[in-house]
């Protein structure tokens, strides 16, 4: 007997929709794992260091509360830096170069950092400085080495100034002498790696905006290949806000439009299918079927399939069935079981 309780029907519809959403999420996660080669295949952005605005988030950039897909890399050879991107035009998330995810000092128990790879520096074992080959592809006006008039990219141990970086047109003063002092003061052997920086990380000295790269404080050493988790590939905007609310780590400067867009998305994803189902039920009572065309499509498909099956049978089984019973077979007997007298035994 049909259930006539409308409230119960509403609960069943809601459960059905939630189940469908859950299945879809599982399928998506499995597909993401196959693509990224990592588990979990995504990270949630917990700060505004990659935003391109103080107050507004936007699709195509990395903002607080975004879920970012991470693709595994074998090392820095799989990463295009900002300086490399300037020369070949390669961009991701609104700027040149790749955005990488790495563990500070290789410590997996700490929250990973998601910042853009600015450049790669290579320790020069012979000279004791750093080589930065990608500087050679930049226009001469865009970079200089303090205290050196000649343009050289090799065995550098001073401050390298790189101008017009990112959407804020920052000046980055990469202090290689401080990096070398850091190693010396701790008795460590210098190594090369990636210099990284958030797109939104800047400080003003009163006259210009300076890029605040990670090796000033976040991770004093260049990022080794073994510290790399992967590089960012695609995003699901806003939905990471759920985790930040649940862990009470939502920053106060989270863009308000991200929160608004999240709730609008939830209403559309869950509310629209329920509204369609309810509308279909109400219209059916008035004799209107908004999904009636699907029945016609199903009939066409079923009839077409049956027609094909009958054609195949007609080529084989039906031909035998309709044969003349008196016609001899290969064994010398007719269909009636009698031997053909015209054939020799």
Secondary structure, 3 states (H helix, E strand, C coil): CCCCCHHHHHHHHHHHHHHHHHHHHHHHHHHHHHHHCCCCCEEECCCCCCCCCCCCCCCCCCCCCCEEEEECCCCHHHCCCHHHHHHHCCEECCEECCEEEECHHHCCCCCCEEEEEEEEEEECCCCCCEECHHHHHCCHHHEEECCECCCCCCCECCEEEEEEECCCCEEEEEEHHHHHHHHHHHCCCCCCEEEEECCCCEEECCCCEEECCHHHCCCCCCECHHHEEEEEEEEECCCCHHHHHHCCCCCCCCCHHHHHHHHHHHHHHHHHHHHHHHHHHHHHHCCCCCCHHHHHHHHHHHHHHHHHHHHHHHHCHHHHHCCCCCCECCCCEECCCCECCCCCC
